[in-house]
């Protein structure tokens, strides 16, 4: 396992890069779960905003 430095975070500062680097053995699973959670959260949030806007 390589050493992860905080300075590496500044080169490509996204959660995707951090997750890929930290969990490189299971990067596909970790990224799939995080993107699924983000997509689901976005759908729920947009639904709530639409519900409030039409109320």
Residue frames as a rotation matrix with the C-alpha (Angstrom) as fourth column:
UNK 1
0.583 0.813 0.000 0.00
0.813 -0.583 0.000 0.00
0.000 0.000 -1.000 0.00
UNK 2
-0.243 -0.682 0.690 1.36
0.631 -0.651 -0.422 3.37
0.737 0.333 0.589 -0.95
UNK 3
-0.546 -0.021 -0.838 1.69
0.739 -0.484 -0.469 6.25
-0.395 -0.875 0.280 1.45
UNK 4
0.250 0.708 0.661 -1.08
0.843 -0.494 0.211 8.81
0.476 0.505 -0.720 1.05
UNK 5
-0.729 -0.556 -0.400 0.01
0.673 -0.691 -0.266 12.38
-0.128 -0.463 0.877 1.60
UNK 6
0.166 0.803 -0.572 -2.22
0.570 -0.551 -0.609 15.36
-0.805 -0.225 -0.549 2.23
UNK 7
-0.373 -0.371 -0.850 -0.40
-0.406 -0.759 0.509 17.20
-0.834 0.535 0.132 -0.56
UNK 8
-0.947 0.074 0.313 -1.77
0.294 0.592 0.750 14.60
-0.130 0.802 -0.583 -3.02
UNK 9
-0.103 0.986 -0.128 -5.27
0.839 0.017 -0.544 15.84
-0.535 -0.164 -0.829 -2.21
UNK 10
0.115 0.126 -0.985 -4.52
-0.087 -0.987 -0.136 19.26
-0.990 0.101 -0.103 -3.71
UNK 11
-0.863 -0.475 -0.174 -3.62
-0.219 0.041 0.975 17.84
-0.456 0.879 -0.139 -7.11
UNK 12
-0.663 0.708 -0.244 -7.09
-0.087 0.251 0.964 16.39
0.743 0.660 -0.105 -7.74
UNK 13
-0.962 0.130 0.240 -9.35
-0.256 -0.124 -0.959 17.41
-0.095 -0.984 0.153 -4.86
UNK 14
-0.086 0.976 -0.202 -12.45
-0.816 0.047 0.576 15.30
0.572 0.214 0.792 -5.31
UNK 15
0.162 0.244 0.956 -14.02
-0.834 0.552 0.000 12.62
-0.528 -0.797 0.293 -3.18
UNK 16
0.968 0.183 -0.173 -13.70
-0.252 0.751 -0.610 10.27
0.018 0.634 0.773 -6.15
UNK 17
0.279 -0.945 -0.171 -9.92
-0.359 0.062 -0.931 10.60
0.891 0.321 -0.322 -6.17
UNK 18
-0.326 -0.380 0.866 -9.67
-0.935 -0.009 -0.356 10.15
0.143 -0.925 -0.352 -2.41
UNK 19
0.501 0.594 0.629 -11.93
-0.663 0.731 -0.162 7.09
-0.556 -0.336 0.760 -2.45
UNK 20
0.910 -0.195 -0.367 -10.06
-0.191 0.587 -0.787 5.55
0.369 0.786 0.497 -5.38
UNK 21
-0.019 -0.996 0.087 -6.71
-0.495 -0.066 -0.867 6.10
0.869 -0.060 -0.491 -3.69
UNK 22
-0.303 -0.075 0.950 -7.75
-0.952 0.078 -0.297 5.03
-0.052 -0.994 -0.095 -0.20
UNK 23
0.196 0.483 0.853 -9.75
-0.382 0.839 -0.387 1.96
-0.903 -0.250 0.349 -1.21
UNK 24
-0.221 -0.349 -0.911 -7.84
-0.956 -0.108 0.273 0.99
-0.194 0.931 -0.309 -4.37
UNK 25
-0.974 -0.135 0.184 -8.56
-0.115 0.987 0.115 -2.72
-0.197 0.091 -0.976 -3.89
UNK 26
-0.352 0.926 0.135 -12.33
0.855 0.377 -0.357 -2.08
-0.381 -0.011 -0.924 -3.86
UNK 27
-0.877 -0.080 -0.474 -12.50
-0.019 -0.979 0.201 1.16
-0.480 0.185 0.857 -5.85
UNK 28
-0.795 0.604 -0.061 -15.35
-0.041 0.047 0.998 0.02
0.606 0.796 -0.013 -8.09
UNK 29
-0.140 0.753 -0.643 -17.55
0.854 0.421 0.307 -0.98
0.502 -0.506 -0.702 -5.17
UNK 30
-0.374 -0.061 -0.926 -16.79
0.734 -0.630 -0.255 2.19
-0.567 -0.774 0.280 -3.18
UNK 31
-0.949 0.005 -0.314 -17.39
-0.176 -0.837 0.518 4.47
-0.261 0.547 0.796 -6.16
UNK 32
-0.626 0.770 -0.126 -20.57
0.238 0.342 0.909 2.62
0.742 0.539 -0.398 -7.09
UNK 33
-0.069 0.593 -0.802 -21.96
0.989 0.146 0.022 3.00
0.130 -0.792 -0.597 -3.61
UNK 34
-0.532 -0.169 -0.830 -21.02
0.453 -0.885 -0.109 6.67
-0.716 -0.434 0.547 -3.36
UNK 35
-0.968 0.203 -0.149 -22.49
-0.237 -0.537 0.810 7.51
0.084 0.819 0.567 -6.78
UNK 36
-0.408 0.863 -0.297 -25.65
0.561 0.494 0.664 5.57
0.720 0.104 -0.686 -5.96
UNK 37
-0.137 0.310 -0.941 -26.02
0.942 -0.254 -0.221 7.46
-0.308 -0.916 -0.257 -2.69
UNK 38
-0.789 -0.207 -0.578 -25.43
0.084 -0.969 0.233 10.78
-0.609 0.136 0.782 -4.47
UNK 39
-0.874 0.485 -0.031 -27.97
-0.067 -0.058 0.996 9.97
0.482 0.872 0.084 -7.17
UNK 40
-0.192 0.823 -0.534 -30.59
0.828 0.428 0.363 8.82
0.527 -0.373 -0.764 -4.68
UNK 41
-0.306 0.005 -0.952 -30.03
0.754 -0.610 -0.245 11.89
-0.581 -0.793 0.183 -2.53
UNK 42
-0.960 -0.069 -0.272 -30.39
-0.106 -0.808 0.579 14.13
-0.260 0.585 0.768 -5.55
UNK 43
-0.618 0.783 -0.073 -33.67
0.236 0.273 0.933 12.49
0.750 0.560 -0.353 -6.57
UNK 44
-0.051 0.596 -0.801 -35.11
0.987 0.154 0.052 12.75
0.155 -0.788 -0.596 -3.06
UNK 45
-0.547 -0.228 -0.806 -34.00
0.475 -0.877 -0.073 16.38
-0.690 -0.422 0.588 -2.69
UNK 46
-0.978 0.192 -0.084 -35.47
-0.177 -0.541 0.822 17.37
0.112 0.819 0.563 -6.05
UNK 47
-0.366 0.888 -0.279 -38.71
0.556 0.449 0.699 15.60
0.746 0.100 -0.658 -5.18
UNK 48
-0.100 0.289 -0.952 -38.94
0.956 -0.237 -0.172 17.47
-0.276 -0.927 -0.253 -1.87
UNK 49
-0.809 -0.228 -0.542 -38.25
0.109 -0.964 0.242 20.79
-0.578 0.137 0.805 -3.56
UNK 50
-0.843 0.539 -0.006 -40.94
-0.052 -0.071 0.996 20.06
0.536 0.840 0.088 -6.15
UNK 51
-0.176 0.798 -0.576 -43.40
0.845 0.423 0.328 19.04
0.506 -0.429 -0.749 -3.44
UNK 52
-0.278 0.010 -0.961 -42.79
0.733 -0.644 -0.219 22.20
-0.621 -0.765 0.172 -1.45
UNK 53
-0.955 -0.145 -0.261 -43.00
-0.042 -0.800 0.599 24.37
-0.295 0.582 0.757 -4.57
UNK 54
-0.656 0.754 -0.043 -46.42
0.049 0.099 0.994 22.99
0.753 0.650 -0.102 -5.52
UNK 55
-0.356 0.521 -0.776 -47.85
0.919 0.344 -0.190 23.15
0.168 -0.781 -0.602 -2.00
